[in-house]
């Protein structure tokens, strides 16, 4: 059993190393964001869309995605009398759309972020159900990565427990790490 668990631990460590590093680097970016001085690039243009293709925010978004190169999840929908506003977002890019039925024009403002900010947006990507297929795939990879890292930790604890002479120091380190982690979690939620 020990050899099987050692091989599982090794394979999980190799497979999920890159995944863990993505989250480690993006966590550092989140913490030290003010020091990094990242400047997004902004673009703006206007397109004409017939009122029939802009009957609802979703039909307008689909029209813009099909024929004007936008891609992502549809969010923050607002409708007024003759104006529709929404955001189309994907990691690294946010596009705000403001459509006026009176002029049949959609004003499109796109903000593109660099690689580090894109990593942060992957880190904070929520949920499973996305309109944008790559975001859906990333959600699945995140789930598998989380399970893999959990199994990596569990197999590591098993391997440590099999070494009888290291149980005392291992218990102290494991207890200290668990106490620190839970304290940090509670304090971050309370703040």
C-alpha positions as CSV (number, residue, x, y, z in Angstrom):
1,X,0.0,0.0,0.0
2,X,2.9,2.4,0.8
3,X,4.4,2.1,-2.7
4,X,1.0,2.7,-4.3
5,X,0.4,5.8,-2.2
6,X,3.9,7.1,-2.9
7,X,3.4,6.7,-6.6
8,X,-0.1,8.4,-6.4
9,X,1.5,11.3,-4.4
10,X,4.3,11.7,-6.9
11,X,2.0,11.7,-9.9
12,X,-0.5,14.1,-8.3
13,X,2.4,16.4,-7.4
14,X,3.7,16.5,-10.9
15,X,0.3,16.9,-12.6
16,X,-1.0,19.6,-10.3
17,X,2.3,21.6,-9.9
18,X,1.4,24.0,-12.7
19,X,-2.1,24.4,-11.4
20,X,-0.9,25.2,-7.9
21,X,1.7,27.7,-9.3
22,X,-1.0,29.6,-11.3
23,X,-2.9,30.1,-8.0
24,X,0.3,30.9,-6.1
25,X,1.3,33.6,-8.6
26,X,-2.2,35.0,-8.9
27,X,-2.4,35.2,-5.1
28,X,0.8,37.2,-5.0
29,X,-0.6,39.5,-7.7
30,X,-3.7,40.1,-5.6
31,X,-1.7,40.9,-2.5
32,X,0.9,43.1,-4.3
33,X,-1.3,44.6,-7.0
34,X,-0.6,48.3,-6.0
35,X,3.1,47.8,-6.5
36,X,2.8,46.2,-9.9
37,X,1.5,49.3,-11.7
38,X,-0.5,47.3,-14.3
39,X,-2.2,49.5,-16.9
40,X,-5.1,48.0,-19.0
41,X,-5.6,49.0,-22.6
42,X,-8.9,50.5,-23.5
43,X,-10.6,50.5,-26.9
44,X,-13.8,52.0,-28.0
45,X,-15.9,51.8,-31.1
46,X,-19.5,52.1,-32.3
47,X,-21.5,49.7,-34.4
48,X,-25.0,49.9,-35.9
49,X,-27.5,47.2,-35.0
50,X,-31.0,47.0,-36.3
51,X,-33.7,47.2,-33.6
52,X,-34.9,43.7,-34.6
53,X,-31.5,42.2,-33.7
54,X,-31.5,44.2,-30.4
55,X,-35.0,43.3,-29.1
56,X,-33.6,41.9,-25.9
57,X,-30.2,42.2,-24.2
58,X,-29.4,38.5,-25.0
59,X,-30.3,38.8,-28.7
60,X,-28.1,42.0,-28.9
61,X,-25.3,40.3,-27.1
62,X,-25.5,37.2,-29.5
63,X,-25.5,39.6,-32.5
64,X,-22.4,41.3,-31.2
65,X,-20.7,38.0,-30.5
66,X,-21.5,36.5,-33.9
67,X,-20.8,39.5,-36.1
68,X,-18.5,41.8,-34.2
69,X,-15.9,39.6,-32.5
70,X,-17.0,39.8,-28.9
71,X,-16.9,36.7,-26.6
72,X,-17.5,36.0,-23.0
73,X,-20.3,35.7,-20.4
74,X,-23.2,38.1,-20.4
75,X,-23.5,40.1,-17.1
76,X,-24.9,43.2,-15.4
77,X,-27.9,43.6,-17.7
78,X,-29.8,46.9,-17.3
79,X,-32.7,48.0,-19.5
80,X,-34.3,51.5,-19.6
81,X,-36.9,52.9,-22.0
82,X,-34.8,53.0,-25.1
83,X,-31.4,51.9,-23.8
84,X,-29.8,48.6,-23.0
85,X,-26.6,48.2,-21.0
86,X,-24.6,45.1,-20.2
87,X,-21.1,43.7,-19.8
88,X,-19.6,40.8,-21.7
89,X,-16.7,39.4,-19.7
90,X,-14.0,36.8,-20.0
91,X,-10.6,36.5,-18.2
92,X,-8.5,39.4,-19.3
93,X,-11.2,41.3,-21.1
94,X,-14.3,43.2,-20.1
95,X,-16.5,44.8,-22.7
96,X,-19.3,47.3,-21.7
97,X,-22.0,47.7,-24.3
98,X,-24.5,50.6,-24.3
99,X,-27.2,50.3,-27.0
100,X,-29.6,53.1,-27.9
101,X,-32.7,52.1,-29.7
102,X,-33.2,55.7,-30.9
103,X,-30.0,55.8,-32.9
104,X,-29.6,52.0,-33.5
105,X,-26.0,52.2,-32.3
106,X,-24.1,50.1,-29.8
107,X,-21.2,51.9,-28.1
108,X,-18.7,49.2,-27.2
109,X,-15.9,49.9,-24.7
110,X,-13.4,47.1,-24.2
111,X,-10.7,46.9,-21.5
112,X,-7.9,44.4,-22.0
113,X,-5.7,43.4,-19.1
114,X,-2.2,42.0,-19.1
115,X,-1.2,38.4,-18.2
116,X,-0.9,38.9,-14.5
117,X,-4.4,40.4,-14.2
118,X,-5.8,37.7,-16.4
119,X,-4.3,35.1,-13.9
120,X,-6.1,37.0,-11.1
121,X,-9.4,36.8,-13.0
122,X,-8.9,33.1,-13.5
123,X,-8.2,32.7,-9.8
124,X,-11.4,34.5,-8.9
125,X,-13.6,33.0,-11.7
126,X,-16.8,31.9,-10.0
127,X,-19.3,29.1,-10.6
128,X,-19.7,26.3,-13.0
129,X,-22.3,27.6,-15.5
130,X,-20.8,30.0,-18.0
131,X,-22.0,31.0,-21.5
132,X,-18.3,31.2,-22.6
133,X,-17.0,27.7,-23.2
134,X,-13.4,28.4,-22.1
135,X,-14.6,29.7,-18.8
136,X,-16.7,26.6,-18.4
137,X,-13.6,24.4,-19.2
138,X,-11.6,26.4,-16.6
139,X,-14.3,25.8,-14.0
140,X,-14.0,22.1,-14.6
141,X,-10.2,22.2,-14.5
142,X,-10.4,24.2,-11.2
143,X,-12.7,21.5,-9.7
144,X,-10.3,18.7,-10.8
145,X,-7.3,20.7,-9.6
146,X,-8.9,21.3,-6.2
147,X,-9.7,17.6,-5.8
148,X,-6.2,16.7,-7.0
149,X,-4.6,19.0,-4.5
150,X,-6.8,17.6,-1.7
151,X,-5.7,14.1,-2.7
152,X,-2.1,15.2,-2.8
153,X,-2.4,16.4,0.8
154,X,-4.2,13.3,1.9
155,X,-1.7,11.0,0.4
156,X,1.1,13.1,1.9
157,X,-0.4,12.7,5.4
158,X,-0.7,9.0,4.8
159,X,2.9,8.7,3.8
160,X,4.0,10.8,6.8
161,X,1.9,8.7,9.2
162,X,3.7,5.5,7.9
163,X,7.0,6.8,9.2
164,X,6.6,6.1,12.9
165,X,9.7,8.1,14.0
166,X,8.4,11.3,12.5
167,X,4.9,11.3,13.9
168,X,5.5,13.7,16.8
169,X,7.2,16.4,14.8
170,X,4.8,15.9,11.9
171,X,1.8,16.2,14.3
172,X,3.2,19.5,15.6
173,X,3.8,20.9,12.1
174,X,0.4,19.6,10.9
175,X,-1.4,21.1,13.9
176,X,0.4,24.5,13.6
177,X,-0.4,24.6,9.9
178,X,-4.1,23.8,10.4
179,X,-4.4,26.3,13.3
180,X,-2.8,29.0,11.1
181,X,-5.0,28.2,8.1
182,X,-8.3,28.2,10.1
183,X,-7.3,31.4,11.9
184,X,-6.5,33.1,8.7
185,X,-9.8,31.9,7.1
186,X,-11.9,33.1,10.0
187,X,-10.1,36.5,10.2
188,X,-10.4,37.1,6.4
189,X,-14.1,36.3,6.5
190,X,-14.7,38.5,9.6
191,X,-12.9,41.5,8.0
